[in-house]
Amino acid sequence: MLVSAAWIVPALFGVVDAFAQQRIWGRTFNWHATAFAALDWLVYGVLTPLVFLLARRFPVSRPHLPRNATLQIGFSILFCFAWAGAGTLLKVALQPETMDGGAIKFYVSWVFTTLPFGVAIYLAMVGAEHAVRYFLEARARDAQVALLSGQLSTARLAALQAQLNPHFLFNSLNTISVLVKDGDPAAATSVIEQLSDVLRATLSRSRDSEVTLDDELALVRQYVAVERARFPDRLRPEFDVAPAMLSASVPSFALQHLVENALRHGIAKRSDAGRIVISARRDADTLALTVTDDGPGVETTAASQAGHGLANTRERLATLYGDAASLDVRRNVDGGTIARMRIPYREMLLDARIDADR
C-alpha cells in the first residue's frame, strides 16, 4: 500500500507539467487535460499490488532464474497494454474531443507511447519488491541468529549451573572425601578427573547451536560417570546408539538436559537400583532421541514446568526446526518416565578424536 501511495508524487508532477505546458504555449487552462495527467499515473498505483504479487510468485532468482526473468519481461509488456487501456478509458471520459481517429487508434498509439518507460517502470517495481523482500529476510535471519545465540548462551549457563550447583558439588566432593577416607585414592582420583572432564566439556563448547550426537553423548557419559561415583550400586546407565548415528546433528546440551531430568526426578527418588536408557533411532528423515528411566514416573503437569529444563529446550527446537521438531515427556506404560525428542535428521562431520581421551 505504501508503494502504491508513492505514485501520488509523479501524479502531482504530472499536474505541474500539464499546467506548465499550458502556460508555456499560451493555452487556456484545461482541467480535463490536467486531471488526465494525474490520473494516468495513479492507474499504475492501482496496478502496483499485482506487480508485487507477480514478483513474489515468480522471483528472479535461482533455481528458476531464466524462466522467471523471461516471464517478468512478458508481464511488463502485458502491463503496458493494461496501462494503455486504462489511459484510453480516461481519455474517452475526460477528453473525447481529442480522439480524432477514434478510441482504438488512440489505444494502439498509447500502447507504443507507454511501452518504453512502462517496461522500465514495471521492472523497477520488481526490483523494488525484491530489494524489500531481501531486506526483510536479512533482518529475519539476523534476528534468528541473535535469538539462537541468546538461547545457546542460556543453555550453556543452564548446563554449567546443573554441574556447578551446590548440591551437585557437595555430593561430588563428599564422594571424593569418602573414597579418600576409605583408603581408595585411585577411585577418588578417578572421580576428580571425571568431574574435571564434565566442567571442561561444558566450558569449552563452542557457540554453535548444534553439535554431533557423538559430542553430545560424550558430555552425557562424563556427566553420568560423576553421578555413578555417588550411586555405584543404584545407577545403571545404558546407551543404545548405533555407530551410524554418531554423525547426526543435534541441538547442543539438549540430550544432556533430558538425562539430567531423568537422574534428578527419576533415579534420585528411588531407594534401590535404577536404570536410564539413552537411545537414538532414525526414521526416514527424522532422528528420535529417547531417554527412559524406571523412576516413580513424571506427573501430568510436571513435564511442562520450566524447572525441569524443558521449556528452554522446546523453545530452541522450535527456533531451529519449527514444526519439524517435537519434545514429548510422559509417564511410561511400563513405569518410569520416557522423554522423546524428534528432530530432522542431518549429518555433520565428526571431529577427530583419540580413543584414550574418551
C-alpha positions as CSV (number, residue, x, y, z in Angstrom):
1,M,0.0,0.0,0.0
2,L,2.9,2.4,0.8
3,V,4.4,1.8,-2.7
4,S,1.0,2.3,-4.3
5,A,0.6,5.6,-2.4
6,A,4.0,6.7,-3.7
7,W,2.5,7.2,-7.2
8,I,0.9,10.3,-5.8
9,V,4.2,12.0,-6.2
10,P,4.5,11.5,-10.0
11,A,0.8,12.3,-10.3
12,L,1.4,15.7,-8.7
13,F,4.4,16.3,-11.0
14,G,2.0,15.4,-13.9
15,V,-0.3,18.2,-12.8
16,V,2.6,20.6,-12.6
17,D,3.8,19.5,-16.1
18,A,0.3,19.9,-17.6
19,F,-0.2,23.3,-16.1
20,A,3.3,24.5,-17.1
21,Q,2.9,23.3,-20.7
22,Q,-0.4,25.2,-21.0
23,R,1.2,28.4,-19.7
24,I,4.3,28.0,-21.9
25,W,2.3,27.6,-25.1
26,G,-0.3,30.2,-24.1
27,R,-3.2,27.8,-23.9
28,T,-6.3,28.2,-21.8
29,F,-6.2,26.2,-18.6
30,N,-7.9,22.8,-19.3
31,W,-8.7,20.9,-16.2
32,H,-9.6,17.8,-18.2
33,A,-6.0,17.6,-19.5
34,T,-4.6,18.3,-16.1
35,A,-6.8,15.6,-14.5
36,F,-5.8,13.1,-17.2
37,A,-2.1,13.8,-16.5
38,A,-2.6,13.0,-12.8
39,L,-5.0,10.0,-13.0
40,D,-2.9,8.3,-15.7
41,W,-0.1,7.9,-13.1
42,L,-2.5,6.9,-10.3
43,V,-3.7,4.0,-12.5
44,Y,-0.2,2.4,-12.1
45,G,-0.7,2.8,-8.3
46,V,-3.7,0.6,-8.6
47,L,-1.8,-2.0,-10.6
48,T,1.2,-2.0,-8.2
49,P,-0.1,-4.7,-5.8
50,L,-0.5,-7.0,-8.7
51,V,3.1,-6.3,-9.8
52,F,4.3,-7.1,-6.3
53,L,2.2,-10.3,-6.3
54,L,3.7,-11.5,-9.6
55,A,7.2,-10.5,-8.3
56,R,6.8,-12.7,-5.3
57,R,5.2,-15.6,-7.2
58,F,7.9,-15.6,-9.9
59,P,11.1,-14.2,-8.2
60,V,14.0,-13.5,-10.5
61,S,16.3,-15.8,-8.6
62,R,17.7,-19.4,-8.7
63,P,16.8,-22.1,-9.4
64,H,14.3,-20.7,-12.0
65,L,16.2,-17.5,-12.9
66,P,16.0,-17.8,-16.7
67,R,12.3,-18.8,-16.8
68,N,11.2,-16.2,-14.3
69,A,13.2,-13.4,-15.9
70,T,11.5,-14.2,-19.2
71,L,8.1,-14.3,-17.5
72,Q,8.7,-10.9,-15.9
73,I,9.6,-9.3,-19.2
74,G,6.4,-10.7,-20.7
75,F,4.4,-9.4,-17.7
76,S,5.9,-5.9,-18.2
77,I,4.6,-5.8,-21.7
78,L,1.2,-7.0,-20.7
79,F,1.1,-4.3,-18.0
80,C,1.9,-1.7,-20.7
81,F,-1.2,-2.9,-22.6
82,A,-3.3,-2.7,-19.4
83,W,-1.9,0.7,-18.6
84,A,-2.6,2.0,-22.1
85,G,-6.1,0.5,-21.9
86,A,-6.9,2.4,-18.6
87,G,-5.4,5.5,-20.1
88,T,-7.7,5.2,-23.2
89,L,-10.7,4.9,-20.9
90,L,-9.6,8.0,-19.0
91,K,-9.2,9.9,-22.3
92,V,-12.6,8.9,-23.5
93,A,-14.1,10.1,-20.2
94,L,-12.2,13.4,-19.9
95,Q,-11.2,14.5,-23.4
96,P,-13.2,12.7,-26.1
97,E,-12.8,15.6,-28.4
98,T,-9.1,15.0,-28.8
99,M,-9.5,11.5,-30.1
100,D,-9.9,12.3,-33.9
101,G,-9.0,8.8,-35.0
102,G,-11.2,7.0,-32.5
103,A,-10.6,5.1,-29.3
104,I,-8.9,2.1,-31.0
105,K,-6.4,4.2,-32.9
106,F,-5.6,6.2,-29.7
107,Y,-5.2,2.9,-27.7
108,V,-2.7,1.4,-30.2
109,S,-0.8,4.7,-30.3
110,W,-0.8,4.9,-26.5
111,V,0.5,1.3,-26.2
112,F,3.6,2.2,-28.2
113,T,3.9,5.5,-26.2
114,T,3.9,3.8,-22.8
115,L,5.9,0.7,-23.9
116,P,9.5,2.0,-23.4
117,F,9.1,3.6,-20.0
118,G,6.2,1.3,-19.0
119,V,8.5,-1.8,-19.2
120,A,11.2,0.1,-17.3
121,I,8.8,1.1,-14.6
122,Y,7.5,-2.5,-14.2
123,L,11.0,-4.0,-13.9
124,A,11.9,-1.2,-11.5
125,M,8.9,-2.2,-9.4
126,V,10.0,-5.9,-9.5
127,G,13.5,-4.8,-8.4
128,A,12.0,-2.8,-5.5
129,E,9.9,-5.8,-4.4
130,H,13.0,-8.0,-4.4
131,A,15.0,-5.4,-2.5
132,V,12.3,-5.1,0.2
133,R,12.0,-8.8,0.5
134,Y,15.7,-9.4,0.7
135,F,16.0,-6.7,3.3
136,L,13.2,-8.2,5.4
137,E,14.6,-11.7,5.1
138,A,18.1,-10.5,6.1
139,R,16.6,-8.8,9.1
140,A,14.7,-12.0,10.0
141,R,17.9,-14.1,9.6
142,D,19.8,-11.6,11.8
143,A,17.0,-11.8,14.4
144,Q,17.1,-15.6,14.3
145,V,20.9,-15.7,14.7
146,A,20.6,-13.3,17.7
147,L,17.9,-15.4,19.2
148,L,19.8,-18.7,18.7
149,S,22.9,-17.1,20.2
150,G,21.0,-16.0,23.3
151,Q,19.3,-19.3,23.6
152,L,22.6,-21.1,23.3
153,S,24.2,-18.9,25.9
154,T,21.2,-19.7,28.2
155,A,21.6,-23.4,27.5
156,R,25.4,-23.2,28.3
157,L,24.7,-21.4,31.5
158,A,22.0,-23.8,32.5
159,A,24.2,-26.8,31.8
160,L,27.0,-25.3,33.7
161,Q,24.7,-24.4,36.6
162,A,23.5,-28.0,36.6
163,Q,27.1,-29.2,37.2
164,L,28.1,-26.3,39.5
165,N,25.1,-26.0,41.8
166,P,26.0,-26.5,45.4
167,H,24.1,-29.8,45.7
168,F,26.0,-31.3,42.9
169,L,29.4,-30.1,44.0
170,F,28.7,-31.1,47.6
171,N,27.8,-34.6,46.7
172,S,30.7,-35.0,44.3
173,L,33.2,-33.7,46.9
174,N,31.6,-35.8,49.6
175,T,32.1,-38.8,47.4
176,I,35.7,-38.0,46.9
177,S,36.1,-37.4,50.7
178,V,34.6,-40.8,51.5
179,L,36.8,-42.6,48.9
180,V,39.9,-41.0,50.4
181,K,38.9,-41.9,54.0
182,D,38.2,-45.5,52.8
183,G,41.8,-45.7,51.5
184,D,40.8,-45.7,47.8
185,P,42.8,-42.8,46.4
186,A,42.6,-44.3,42.9
187,A,38.8,-44.1,42.9
188,A,38.9,-40.6,44.4
189,T,41.3,-39.5,41.6
190,S,39.1,-41.0,39.0
191,V,36.1,-39.0,40.3
192,I,38.1,-35.8,40.3
193,E,39.2,-36.5,36.7
194,Q,35.6,-37.2,35.7
195,L,34.3,-34.0,37.4
196,S,37.0,-32.0,35.6
197,D,36.0,-33.6,32.3
198,V,32.4,-32.5,32.8
199,L,33.4,-28.9,33.6
200,R,35.9,-28.7,30.8
201,A,33.4,-30.1,28.3
202,T,30.7,-27.6,29.4
203,L,33.0,-24.6,29.3
204,S,34.8,-25.5,26.1
205,R,31.6,-26.0,24.0
206,S,31.6,-23.6,21.0
207,R,28.7,-21.2,20.4
208,D,27.3,-23.4,17.7
209,S,23.6,-24.2,18.1
210,E,24.2,-27.8,17.0
211,V,26.8,-30.5,17.6
212,T,27.2,-34.1,16.6
213,L,25.4,-36.7,18.5
214,D,28.9,-38.1,19.3
215,D,29.9,-34.9,21.0
216,E,26.6,-34.7,23.0
217,L,26.9,-38.4,24.1
218,A,30.5,-37.7,25.3
219,L,29.2,-34.9,27.6
220,V,26.4,-37.2,28.8
221,R,28.8,-40.1,29.6
222,Q,31.0,-37.7,31.6
223,Y,28.0,-36.4,33.5
224,V,26.7,-39.8,34.2
225,A,30.2,-41.0,35.3
226,V,30.3,-38.5,38.1
227,E,26.8,-39.4,39.2
228,R,27.7,-43.1,39.2
229,A,30.5,-42.4,41.6
230,R,27.8,-41.2,44.0
231,F,25.5,-44.1,43.5
232,P,27.7,-47.0,42.3
233,D,25.0,-49.6,43.1
234,R,21.9,-47.6,42.2
235,L,22.6,-46.1,38.8
236,R,22.7,-48.3,35.7
237,P,23.1,-46.3,32.5
238,E,22.6,-47.9,29.1
239,F,23.4,-46.5,25.7
240,D,21.6,-47.9,22.7
241,V,23.1,-45.8,19.8
242,A,24.2,-47.3,16.6
243,P,27.6,-46.0,15.3
244,A,26.0,-44.8,12.1
245,M,24.0,-42.3,14.3
246,L,27.0,-40.6,15.8
247,S,27.5,-38.1,13.0
248,A,23.8,-36.9,13.3
249,S,23.4,-33.2,14.2
250,V,21.6,-32.5,17.5
251,P,20.9,-29.3,19.5
252,S,23.8,-28.6,21.9
253,F,23.1,-29.6,25.5
254,A,19.6,-30.8,24.7
255,L,20.2,-34.5,25.4
256,Q,22.2,-33.7,28.5
257,H,19.2,-31.8,29.8
258,L,16.9,-34.8,29.3
259,V,19.4,-37.1,31.1
260,E,19.7,-34.6,33.9
261,N,16.0,-34.6,34.4
262,A,15.9,-38.4,34.4
263,L,18.6,-38.5,37.1
264,R,17.2,-35.8,39.3
265,H,13.5,-36.6,39.1
266,G,13.6,-40.3,38.4
267,I,16.6,-42.3,39.8
268,A,17.3,-40.0,42.7
269,K,13.8,-40.7,44.1
270,R,14.4,-44.5,44.2
271,S,15.9,-46.3,47.2
272,D,17.1,-49.2,45.0
273,A,18.9,-49.5,41.8
274,G,17.6,-47.6,38.8
275,R,18.2,-47.7,35.1
276,I,18.5,-44.9,32.5
277,V,18.4,-45.9,28.8
278,I,19.6,-43.4,26.2
279,S,18.8,-44.4,22.6
280,A,18.8,-42.9,19.2
281,R,16.8,-44.1,16.2
282,R,16.5,-42.8,12.6
283,D,13.1,-43.0,11.0
284,A,13.4,-41.8,7.4
285,D,14.3,-38.1,7.7
286,T,13.7,-37.9,11.4
287,L,16.1,-38.6,14.3
288,A,14.4,-39.7,17.6
289,L,16.4,-39.3,20.8
290,T,14.9,-41.1,23.8
291,V,15.8,-41.1,27.5
292,T,13.9,-43.6,29.6
293,D,14.1,-44.1,33.4
294,D,12.4,-46.5,35.7
295,G,11.7,-44.0,38.5
296,P,8.4,-43.1,40.0
297,G,7.1,-41.5,36.8
298,V,6.5,-37.9,35.8
299,E,3.3,-36.2,36.9
300,T,1.0,-34.9,34.3
301,T,1.8,-31.2,35.0
302,A,5.5,-31.7,35.8
303,A,6.6,-32.2,32.2
304,S,5.7,-28.6,31.3
305,Q,7.4,-27.0,34.3
306,A,10.4,-24.7,33.4
307,G,12.3,-26.1,36.4
308,H,12.9,-29.3,34.5
309,G,14.9,-27.5,31.9
310,L,12.4,-28.5,29.2
311,A,11.0,-25.0,28.4
312,N,14.3,-23.8,27.0
313,T,14.8,-27.0,25.0
314,R,11.4,-26.8,23.5
315,E,11.9,-23.1,22.6
316,R,15.3,-23.9,20.9
317,L,13.8,-26.8,19.0
318,A,11.0,-24.5,17.7
319,T,13.5,-21.9,16.6
320,L,15.9,-24.3,15.0
321,Y,13.4,-26.6,13.2
322,G,9.9,-25.1,13.5
323,D,7.1,-27.6,13.4
324,A,9.5,-30.3,12.2
325,A,10.7,-31.0,15.8
326,S,8.9,-32.0,19.0
327,L,9.7,-33.0,22.6
328,D,7.3,-35.3,24.5
329,V,7.8,-36.2,28.2
330,R,5.3,-38.6,29.6
331,R,4.8,-41.5,32.0
332,N,5.9,-44.8,30.5
333,V,3.4,-47.6,30.3
334,D,5.9,-49.9,32.0
335,G,6.6,-47.4,34.8
336,G,9.0,-44.5,35.0
337,T,9.3,-41.7,32.5
338,I,10.1,-41.5,28.8
339,A,11.3,-38.3,27.1
340,R,11.5,-38.4,23.4
341,M,12.9,-35.6,21.2
342,R,12.3,-35.7,17.4
343,I,14.3,-33.5,15.1
344,P,15.1,-33.6,11.3
345,Y,17.9,-35.9,10.5
346,R,21.0,-34.2,9.2
347,E,24.6,-35.3,9.4
348,M,27.7,-33.3,10.5
349,L,31.4,-34.1,10.1
350,L,32.9,-35.9,13.2
351,D,35.9,-34.3,14.8
352,A,39.0,-36.5,15.0
353,R,39.4,-38.0,18.5
354,I,41.8,-40.1,20.3
355,D,40.1,-43.1,22.0
356,A,42.3,-42.7,25.0
357,D,40.6,-39.3,25.7
358,R,37.1,-40.8,25.8
